[in-house]
């Protein structure tokens, strides 16, 4: 409970920077008892035969104690864990643990020892405290258990950049992050990055094309996560769904058109996704001049504790239900628009999914699943080039394409389990389902319902970009179901998802 | 037309029998000349200027009327053509008589006809059976050709390198690389095909039947060209689909999947018709007709054999009821699609407005991304090519896009714009260069000043430029980027 109070107190002041840098002044011995090696056996679902799970693989990372019997780490360290343990440097026995909360979009997770004895052992551990954002060019130390040895390792580095960039574990989410010029190696992930006796971030990813370029999750993102889970449920970062034209208002003609001066700043809204909270409140063509009273520059940045960062950082760090105030110029009139953050309608989210099962449905031996980055990755490391063009296009552009923008999930035919009933459905692999019996399909539940409950003797499945539908006798599909499931060992023919994707994930 | 097809099939059946006459020793150098093509291709990303001058070599076969037959690849983008006999070191200018890019064939004629004196014309040979052994003649050096052995592996319908017309093609297997430059394919001293492209050990060649079609058509007063059916067909192997369409069971007939507007099929065929016979030839459920020599061939092969303007008799089932239709075939035009297929030798339409280069999306533009352009070109442009590139009612419909921006103070803040589809200009849809010009002339007035407002896809960003500053900006750009009179600037 103490940690919760701390988080509550501190969460309102995430602009505060850490005090005078003194990375070398801390005592390592005082922290070594608070840092854990986390070992994991992973058991991932198959995205092409989704009723199966692929062979378990081992993994390892780091984590640190934040009080209340909880250890903070990265989501990617414990994602898809079938079994995990925590162990401090010098401890003889690893303690079995479990995930309490996991935030795949923010790459953070809270875990705890599974057994009473393990929980009791943590009572003697000193909780590490969160500080502020480290200043540029200040020294930091990364603590953890990187590859290449068993002992706790400390790597020193310098803060080189504060940015709003992609979090690799999610694949599409962007949040505030801090770049440091020290290597973050496999095994470091989830470990604390400290300045003095305060944690200023969690080590989580590196830039492989450059040497000694690591990234850490800064404390505003960590605090947002800890506050989000206070009610026992992780709701996630809000999505603004706003696409803006950066730099448009740098243009003198455009400034003149809107009767602005060079010092007015602002960005122009190009698109607002229909599923996002700002839809209907913020409009294409609006000029966003300020967010929460912070002026937005023509580069789309705002002042954030003395640094310039993307204006979306302020929106991104809010909790669901918070208000966000935009100062908008519309049709020559300045006005304030208040957006109640959160409450996005279901929509296709680019990136990886970490649901326990991919959403899927098997009908007449045809396997349909929802498009995800995981599915694209089945084409290998070069999926950006090797995966079918339409799927790559939809992963990037579906929200702007009127044919796809209203889809909750993009349903793909990923496999044919050969049988007499589907012997003629060989030309539609990897195509995206548009309609069943003329009814547009918005999600996997739609698909299952329309295929199973359709009235006609034949199910007609139409695909985007194709004039060649699959036609299948409903009676035959039903009659052949047991044989197909037996032949291909399809243990469960569907996972249509629950009401809350995040609740369906590993947190339990 | 069934007569024409029947005749053709009969003649095909006779061929391939070895000649009983004693053969003269064939000296291909007496029938073939070397063509030097000096090329100046337009740079698709800088459409007012050409790529570096290059020279490519092809072969051409002498015909009985004194014309030279070669592939259209030799003639495309050629600013100057020369021939050289194998018994001479002199080069002589040749001109292009006629080109059909759809089937990759061209006819050339020397400016000074006497240069061909002493050379012997070559006759067009017969259709080959599968596995037939052939000789392919390629350059050895300036004075002679060398002979390469090959065999006919497959007869298929594929698009030549110069168009997207599905046309009959020989796939010849050979161990020799470096072919595909109009090398003659010869059997018994007759030309049976002309090599057009090579992919590893497979050499694609234009077969004699297409050569004859092209030459016969050209020798008529009006070239009618190769036709198309104007619809998409899909196999009808699924019993469930057959039942849904009330088509009789069996293995006959293909489904009409789509009918293009203003095409041969428009007004005669509708989606879900089942075509089971054309010109007396039965069509299988996979869309094949039976050929006497080559076995099954796609239905489009039948269309290949006809000329635009010919009638096509079609028998079909519509909702289970048999009916007949007679279509008048229209000429296939690769450029009837929104994405331009080819524009060889023609200027690349473009318009520069405040540094924004507006162009028509073309295959040439996308091919700039190299051999694997279909994988690595911008995804939204590839999506247009794949899903939005069907023949339009208005043949002038094009995909207008901004390829890039010539940086200048007038476009400050927008200069990173690249490869973006144009959605609207001044609030108007823009589906051709003419529509672009029309839309540009309808500027938006704000506080007494005129602006050009361009909306770009897929996100919908808007670019706003002050019209009164365009002239001065264009003047700066002409100087800075050394754009001559070939560059088209739009100024009100």
Contacts between the chains, C-beta under 8 A, distances in Angstrom:
chain1	res1	chain2	res2	distance
A	243	B	459	4.8
A	243	B	460	7.6
A	243	B	461	8.0
A	245	B	461	4.3
A	245	B	462	7.0
A	247	B	413	4.1
A	247	B	414	7.3
A	247	B	416	7.8
A	248	B	413	5.6
A	248	B	414	7.0
A	248	B	461	7.2
A	248	B	462	7.4
A	248	B	463	7.6
A	248	B	464	7.8
A	249	B	413	7.1
A	250	B	412	5.8
A	250	B	413	3.6
A	251	B	411	7.0
A	251	B	412	5.3
A	251	B	413	3.9
A	251	B	414	6.1
A	251	B	464	7.0
A	251	B	465	7.9
A	252	B	409	7.4
A	252	B	410	7.9
A	252	B	412	6.8
A	252	B	466	7.6
A	253	B	410	6.8
A	253	B	451	6.7
A	253	B	464	5.5
A	253	B	465	4.8
A	253	B	466	3.9
A	253	B	469	6.8
A	254	B	413	7.0
A	254	B	463	8.0
A	254	B	464	4.4
A	256	B	449	6.8
A	256	B	466	6.1
A	257	B	446	5.5
A	257	B	449	7.9
A	257	B	451	5.4
A	257	B	464	4.7
A	257	B	466	7.7
A	259	B	447	6.8
A	268	B	461	7.7
A	268	B	462	6.8
A	270	B	459	4.6
A	270	B	460	4.6
A	270	B	461	4.3
A	270	B	462	7.1
A	271	B	459	4.9
A	271	B	460	4.8
A	284	B	460	5.7
A	285	B	462	7.1
A	298	B	413	7.1
A	385	B	372	7.4
A	385	B	375	4.7
A	385	B	376	6.2
A	386	B	375	7.3
A	389	B	374	7.2
A	389	B	375	7.5
A	389	B	379	6.9
A	389	B	382	5.4
A	389	B	383	7.2
A	389	B	386	6.3
A	390	B	383	7.0
A	390	B	386	6.8
A	390	B	387	7.4
A	392	B	379	5.8
A	393	B	379	4.5
A	393	B	380	6.8
A	393	B	382	7.0
A	393	B	383	4.5
A	396	B	379	5.9
A	397	B	379	6.7
A	397	B	380	5.7
A	397	B	383	7.3
A	397	B	458	5.4
A	400	B	457	7.3
A	400	B	458	4.0
A	400	B	459	5.5
A	400	B	460	7.3
A	401	B	458	6.6
A	423	B	238	7.9
A	424	B	235	7.8
A	424	B	237	4.9
A	424	B	238	3.5
A	424	B	239	7.8
A	424	B	240	7.5
A	424	B	241	7.1
A	425	B	238	7.6
A	427	B	234	8.0
A	427	B	235	7.9
A	458	B	240	5.6
A	458	B	243	7.3
A	458	B	244	5.1
A	460	B	244	7.2
A	464	B	387	7.2
A	465	B	386	6.4
A	465	B	387	4.1
A	467	B	232	5.6
A	467	B	234	6.9
A	467	B	257	3.7
A	467	B	258	4.4
A	467	B	271	7.4
A	468	B	234	4.3
A	468	B	257	5.6
A	470	B	238	7.9
A	471	B	238	5.9
A	471	B	240	4.6
A	471	B	241	4.2
A	471	B	244	5.2
A	472	B	240	5.6
A	473	B	240	4.9
A	473	B	243	7.8
A	476	B	240	7.5
